[in-house]
Amino acid sequence: MAYDQVNDRQPAGQQEEPSLRRPYAPSTGARRRPRRPWRFKRLIPQSLLGRSLLIIILPLVILQVISTWAFYDRHYENITRRLSQAVAGEIAAVADILLHHDDPLEAAEAFAMANEHLNLTMDLREPQRVEYEPPFWPSLIHDRLGRALEEQLNFDFAIDTVSYEGHVEVRADLGAKGLLHVLVPRSRLFSSTIYIFLWWMFSSSVVLSIIATIFMRNQVRPIRRLAKAADAFGRGQDVGEFRPEGAAEVRRAGRAFLVMRDRLRRQVQQRTEMLAGVSHDLRTPLTRMKLELAMLPPSPEIDSLKSDLAQMERLMEGYLAFARGEGREVAQEVDVAQLLRACVGDARRSGNRVDLHLDSDLISVLRPQALHRALANLLANAGRFGEHVAVTAHRRSKGIEILIDDDGPGIPADQREEVFRPFLRLERSRNPDTGGTGLGLTVARDMIRGQGGKLTLHDAPGGGLRARIWLPA
């Protein structure tokens, strides 16, 4: 049955036939793709901007990590250790005063002196047994001060870095003298230089990274414009006023692109004009021969000559069409589904039985006449050598896929690339009496390639030949 999944009705007067291809249905079994081996290249950015930024920023990050580690290991730990040793020595000095003097006034004077000159808050409390406990969370201050107190004090002590905000509590067991309670400001145990150093280092790195990103974007933008212009020119679109800009090498590549574009345009124009002139010159003697044959009495020899003249006209039109190529048609937004309906309608009117299956959204920027001609050539080829033809079009992630399947004799796999050569006909795989010129597939592939697409030949699922067309979306 010739039908279309998007309201393509059966033409009147045609009987329903079984469809060559089944409508698309999701597979019930999960197909596992072969796992590719892990490669380090997957982590590298693919764009030029990303790789340029990686070249600039990665050494900067490595340098910062090394500098931070060296500063932390050499400077911060040394300063913290020395500050802890100084505080531990002051606590040990006050503890010695308390142990060797029994006068409470002298203890009070020692506490006042420590508070005034050493910035330590001390008091003597009731005797209490203390034990050193490791911190719940790793703390550099707790570790350094604990080691310093172990070196300076000969009695048990405990350190608390959590209970007092902005202070560190030290409790030392002086035996019968009581419990020495000390509050040490945190500013005396560590230096804020590390925070200033890290803040300036990371903030300057962020600023430099932003400047490098802006600079590299400006350098990459001309390359992107050149690639976009080359792609548009290859698809037959108007490049517009493209001007080379950017670095010297990029401007040189842009000027080379403009020279290449002008050369290609001149070459196409010269070839078209030459073949058009040859065609015009040949039409005159062919027309004169046709008139002379028409005036002669009918005979088998006259009919044979008329057939030869008709074949010559077809060959001449094929040569001219092949030389003309894409012409000067401008690319525009095209509904590929509507174009396929028109091509399939023409094929059905020619007597071919064609099934059509389409997605709804098949919009792309293409040259409609060139695409129509390529599809018409492929449908005519499929209808000439097969009884049933199936046309399927789907939207893919990066383009539009069109499949044209027939149930004809097909083409051997080792000869599928040769059939795209101009004026080549395969006698074994195709009927030699079809009257073709050997340019149908060549012109079709030339038209599709000129729009950034791709045409390949494969085995059809039901036998025969499959023509797969990929078009950019």
N, C-alpha and C positions, 0 to 999 in steps of 0.2 A: 504494500500500500504506500503510495506516495503521499506523505504527510509531513507537516512541520510542527514542531513542538510549541511554536509560538503563533498559533492560529494560521498556519499555512494550509489552506483547504485543498482537497483533491480536485484537480481540474475536471470539468464536466466531460463526460464521454469516455473516461478512462476507468477500467475495472480495477478493483482493489487487488493488490498483490501482497504477498508476505514481505515484510521489511527485511532488507539485507542485513541491517545492523539493529541490534536491540537498543532501546533507550538506556541511558546511563543509569546504573544502580550501584549504590555503595557496596563495597565488598564486605562480606561477613567475617572473613578471616583477616587477622592483622598480619600485614606483610612486614617483615623485619628487614630493614636496610642493613647492609654490611657495615659494621663499625670501622670507621677509618682510624688509623693509628694517630695518636696524639702527637702534634707537632708544635714546636715553639713558635712557628710562623703564625699560628692562629692568634697569638697574643699581640702581634705587631699590627698596628693600624694599616688599613689598606689605602687610605687617601694620602696624597702628598702633604696636605696640611697636617694630618695626624702624625705622619712620620717625621716631618720637620720639627714639630713641637716636641716629639719624643727625643730627637737628637739634641734639642736645646735644653729641655726641662730635666731629662733623666740625669745628665751629669750634675746639674744644679742640685737635684734632690740627693744624689749620692754624696756630693760635697757637704751638704747640710747635715746629713746623717753622720758622716765621719766627724765633722766639726763639733756637732752636738755631743757625740760620744766622747771625743777627746776633751771637750770642755767639762763635761760632767765627771769624767774619770779623773782628770788631772786637777782641775780648778775647784769644782764644787765640793768633791769629797775631801780634798785637802783643807779647804777653808772650813768646812763643817767639822772635820776632825780637830783642827786647832781651836776653833771656838768651843767645842765640847771639852777639850782638855783645859782651856782657861777657866770655864765655869766649874769643872770638877775640881781644879786646884783651889779655887776660891771657897767652894763648899768644904773641901778638906781642911783649909786653913781655919775657917770658923769652927769646924768640928774639933780641931786640935786645941783651939782657945778654950772651948767649953770643957774639954777633957782635963786640961791642966790647971784650970782656975775654977774654984768653987764659989766665988763671989757672984751673986746674981746680978750686981751692978755691972760687973765686967761683961757678963753675957748680954745684958741689955745694950751696953755700949757697942759690943761687937755686932749685934743685930742692926743697930742704928747705922753704924758705919757701912755694913753690907748693903743696907737699903739706900743710903745716900750716895755712896761712891761706886758700888758694884751693881746697883739696880737689881738686887736680890731681896725678896721678901721672905724673912725667916722668923720662926718662933719655935720654942721648945715645948713639947707636949708630954703627956703622961707616957711612961714606958710602954712600948707595944712591939710585939715581934712582927717583923716584915720579911718577906721573901721576894726575890727577883722573879718576875713573871715576864715571859716573852710577849710582845704585842700581838693582838689578834690579827691586825693588818700589818704588813711589812712597813717599817718606818726607819728612814735613814737617821733621823734625830735620835730615836730610841736606841738604835744600834750604836751610833757613835758615842752618845752620852753614857750609855751603859758600859762600853769598853773603857772610856776615860775614868769613870767612877771606880771601876774595878782596879785600875792602876793606882788611884789616889787614896781610896778608902780601904780600911782594914776591917770593916764591919758590914753587916747586911744592909741592903737598901732596896728600894722599889721606885719605879718610874711610871708616871701616868701622863700620857700625852693626849688624852681624850677628854677628861672631866672638866678641865679649865680651858675656856676659850682664850686664845692668845697667850697662854702660859703653859709651862711644863712643870708638873709636880714631882718633887723628889722627897722621899721619906727615908731617913737614915736612922738605924737603930744604934743609939749610943750606949746601950746597956742601962746601968743605973742612972745615968744622967737624963735619960728620957728619949723621946723620939724627936729628932730634928726634922722639922717640916720646912721645905724650901719651895718657893714659886719662882721659876725662871722665865722671863719673857722669851717668847719664841724668836724675837728679833736678835737675841744674843746667841742663838744656836745655829742660825743659817743666814746666808747672804741672799739678798734679793737680786743680785747681779744676774743670776741664772735666768730669772723671768724676763728681765730687761733684754738680756742677750737673745733669748729665744724669740721674744716678741719682735725685736728689730730684725732678726734674721728671717723669720717666717713672713713678716709683713713685707719686707723688701723683696723676698722671693715671689710673693704673690703679685706685687706691683711689676716686677720684671717679667713674670710669666704673662701677665695681661698685655704688657707692651710687646712682648715677643709674639703673642697670639695675633694682636692687631697688625703688626708688621708682616707676619707670615700670611695672614689672610689677604692683605693687599698684594703680596707677591704671587699668591696662588690664583687670585681672581682672574688675571689675564690668561693664565693657562686654562682655566675653566671656560672662559669665553671662547678661546681658540678651539677647544674640544667641542663645545656646543655648536660653534659655527661650522666646523668640519663635519659633524654628525648631521646638522641640518642640510648642508650642501649635498652630502651623500644620499640623503632621503629626498632630494629634489626641492627642498624648501628654500625660500628666499633668505639669503644670509643677511641682507640689509647692508647698512654702512658699517662694516667691520673695520676697525682700525687697530693695527698692532700697537700694543702698549706693554708696560712692565719692564723687566730686566732686558739687557741687550740680547741675550740668547732667546728670550721669549718673543721679543720684537722681530728678531731674525726669522724665527719659525712662523710668525704671523705673516710676514712679507712673503715667505716661501709658499704659504698656503694661498695667498692671493694670486701669486704668479701661477701656481698650479691650477687654481680655479679658472683663470682666464684662458690658460692653454687648453683645458678640457672643454670649455665652452666653444672655443674656436675650432677644436678638432671635431666636436659633434656637429657644429654648424657646417663646416666644410664637407664632412661626410654626407650629411643630409642633403645639402645643395647638389653635391656631385651625383648622388643616386637619384635625386629628383630630376636632374637634367637628363641622366641616362634613361630614366623611365619615360620622360616626355619625348625623348628622341625615338625610343622604341615603339611608343604608342602609334606614331604616324604610320610606319610600315605595317604594323600589325593590323591597324584599322583598314588600310588599303588592301591587305591580303584578305581580310574578312569580307570586304565588299566584292572583291573579285570572285571569291568562292561562292558568295551568295548569288551571283549572276550566272554561275555555271549550272548545268543540269545536274540533278541529284544522282549520286553514284556512291558506291562503297569507298572509293578513293577520296571523294570530296568529304564524306563524313569523317574519314580518318584524319584528313588535314584540318577539319574544323576542331576535332578533338585535340589535335596537337596544338593548335592555336590557343584553345582554352587553357590547356595545361601551361603553355608559355606565359599567358596572362597571369595565372595563379602564381607561377614561379616569380614573375617580375614583381607582383604585389608583395610576395613573401620577402624577396630581397629588399625591397624598399622599406617594408615594415621593420625588418631586422636592422637595417642601417639607421632608420629614423630613431629606433630605440624608444626612450622615454619621452622625447619631444620636449616641448616647453610648458607642459602642464604644471600648474602650481598646486602644491599640496594644500589640503583643506580638511576640516573635520568631516569624517565620513562615518555613516552608520553601516558597518560591515554586514550586519544582518540584513538590512534592506538591499544591499548590493548583491548578497548571495541569493536572496529571493528572486531578484531580477535575472541573475544568471541561470538559476535553476528553472525559472519560468521559460526562458529562451530555449534551454535544453529540452524541456518537456514538449514545447511546441515543435521541436525538431523530431519528435518521436522517441526520445530517450526516456527511460523510466528511472526517476531519481527520487530518493528519499532525502528529507532535509530535517536536521535536528540542530536547533540553535539555542544559545543562551540569550538572555534579554539585553544585557549591557555589553555591546560590542562596538564602542565608539573609539575611533583613533584618527590621527592626523595623517592622511595618505593622499595619493593621487588617484581619484576614483576611476578615471578612464583607463589608466594603466593597469590598475588592479582588476577592473572588469574584464579587460582583454586577457590578462593572465588566467583568471578563473575560467573564462570562456574557453580558452585553449585547453585547459586541463579537463574540463567537463566534456568537451568535444572528443578529446583523446579517450577518456574513460568510456563515453557512450559508444564510440566507434568500435572498441575492442571488447566490450562487456555488455551483458544484457541488463544487469542491474547496477545502479550507481548509488552510493550513499555519501551524503555530505554532512559533516558534523563540525560545529564551531563552538568553542568554549573560551571563556575568559580565564587566563592563567595569571599567575602573580606578576609576571613582567611582560605580558603581551597577550596576543590572541592566537589561538591554535585552530587551524582549519584542516580537516582530514577529508580527502576525497578517495573513496574506496570503490573498486570495480571488481567484477568476478571474471575478468578476462584471462588470457594466458599469462600475463605478468611479464616481468623482465628478469633475467638471471642477475643474481647479486653482483657478480663480477663485471656486469655491463651497465649498471645503473648510472654510473658516472659518465660513461661514454655517450649516453643518449642526449646529454646536454650540449654536446659539441655541435656547432652549426652544420646543417646539411647532412647529418648522419642519420641513417635509418637502419634499424636492426631487422633483418629479414626473418630471423628465426623466431623472434619473440612477438613481432607485430605483422599484421597482414600487409604484404608489399603492394597490394592493389587498392589501397585506400585513397590514393591520390594526394598524399601529403608531400610537403617539401622538405621535411626534416628540420623545420625551424620552430615548431610549436612549443616544445619543451624549452628550447633555447630562449625564445622570446619570453616565455612565461617566467623562467628563472631570472632573466635579465630585468624584467619589470619588477619582480618581487625583491630582488637584491637592491635595485635602485631605490627602494623605499625603506631600506634598513632591515628587510626581512630575510627569510631563508626558506628554500624549497629543497626537500629531500624525498627520495623514493624508498619505500619499504614493502614488505609482504603484507597484504591485507589479511585480517583475521579469518575471513571466509574463503581465502584463495584469491588470486589476482594481485593487483597492484594497488598500493596505497601511496598517495601523494600528500605529504605533510607540509603545510605552510605555517610558518611562524611570522607574525607581524608585530612590530613594536606597538605597545599601547600608549 
